Amino acid sequence: PLDEKDLRICETGPFSGLLETPCSGTDSWATANFTTTWKLNSNLSTRLAFLNLSDETYRWHGSGFDQPGFNSRWTLEGRF
């Protein structure tokens, strides 16, 4: 309900100061991800991740920035 009163979300145009009626609020989104982790020894592990497999465009609520499309990561983590 607060989205319906927020000019950042329901403004009729940039800097108009007017709320659109009705306001549907913020769009929802979901991404499909695949992540796996291998423990190499007691202090070392590696992780492989494929993120946003469907390459959808989305943004965190109120951030103003689109999140990356499909991406992958291979990381190595050490604990000392």
Secondary structure, 3 states (H helix, E strand, C coil): CHHHHCHHHHECCCCCCCECCCCCCCCCCCCCCEEEEEEEECCEEEEEEEECCCCCCCECCCCCCECCCCEEEEEEEECC
